[in-house]
């Protein structure tokens, strides 16, 4: 819109409007749009209109000048384009941010600014024509001399026969307002194509700027009453997904004596399609395990005669809607393990309400389900049915609850064993076990370990149940030391002497001890008796324990005989005193005896004295005389020396 300073327009006070003698209106039902001009959608700017649709000039500028139009999805920045005059329009009539609309800056002279052909209409059929118009001039900018849009809508056949002509004014508003213009016309018997022209009657320059959108042609027919079960039975009902249902849809036509019918359906607002076998005013709809969930709509299409097959000729009843409400989707519920006496909480989700059942539980709508002070009777399988806000039940969801019993700890009694023995300990009442100390145990994490301690030990077992509770018990294994008898070291005495035995004992629960044999002992029940044996002898110290058996130990007493050494012998083979016989030397098997002549020459030597000296040397007799000897008894006693007279 540009100011006009030097051009004076002569505006006719009225226009010759060609109209029917009686205006035709549609008080009945409408069909789907046969033509729906919404100018498309996309980014700015949109493409120019096809040739012949407008006499105006196309511009890509979002701010068209007088006599120009543009196609755009919004009109912003009007403060720079027409300061304080035009509305900011952020979207098209439908509210689609990307939907295009036709923005018109009026020509300086009245002119046809839009032409819309409509082909393929049905003859002898009433149609509604409508368009949405937005006055771009703000109410604040409206003043004397500012033109407001005033449009003549003319509908005629392609041969030029005028079917309808009307003009409509669009007053300013304080905020952007879309206004629907609608009129009705009837096609003649010999014409199925029409053309609508829109003429901007007010001059441009100062005002008369507008936006055009959503131009439609729809068939108009008789009143159709419809409902579920009856024509007054309501237009909406619902069922739950997965259920069975049968619905009888009914319709009645008011004011048409020759109707032809065709039911249509769609799912979730999709395309309408004809229902096979739906060529009468009633339709039976069967749902068997209704699925999928969503909105199922049905409507009755009506036409006059055989032209029912042409969608452009039909009008439709108000849709009847059968909603299949979805079932709640309940996520799996984790299977809990709960300690006895603890609270149990089970939570379901996905529904609007819930019904819980379970062991020893009356049905309840509590969610989360909370059971305080759980007992073993609460273990088992729980089931929950979730209901949607429409009351539709989901399949039951089950969850298994495990209850861990409280610990009732028990342990075997104290026990005594002998050193080196083993005993099996026993505990119970829990699931996990830990023994301390581990010393002497074959395992420290079992309820029944084998204990082999070396000394008296108190074992403590910690008993637990998956973290529910803990307790401990103790048992003492007393280790009795085995009896150990020690008769002491071996003894050596000379015949006629005495010696004290030095026996000792160790062990627990000793009941008695004694020496055997008792021969030559002053007190065989003493640990240190005095022994006066006349011959070599072995004494045994015997020890008896009440708890751990017996023990014994031996000591050997060597009795050395007194040595009587003859000082003369006569080896003359007369059978009397032929050998130097030292009788007691047999008790000194390790003794060493050496004989020397008067010159110091060794003439005899023996270890032990198993064969006495016969007075010879190297197999020859020695002469009579005195000979000297040295005797070593090898018993840590001094050596014995002396002389012996050899007589011939």
Helices and strands as residue ranges (DSSP letters): E 30-37, E 57-58, E 68-72, H 78-81, E 101-105, E 111-118, E 126-135, E 150-157, E 162-169, E 178-186, E 194-200, E 209-220, E 223-228, E 236-240, E 245-254, E 259-267, E 273-274, E 282-287, E 294-304, G 305-309, G 311-313, E 315-316, E 320-325, E 337-339, E 344-346, E 353-358, E 361-364, E 369-371, G 376-378, E 380-387, E 397-404, E 410-411, E 415-418, E 423-424, E 427-428, E 432-436, E 450-451, E 457-464, E 470-480, E 484-486, E 491-494, E 499-500, E 504-506, E 510-516, E 530-531, E 537-545, E 549-560, E 568-569, G 583-587, E 592-596, E 602-607, E 616-617, E 620-621, E 625-632, E 640-646
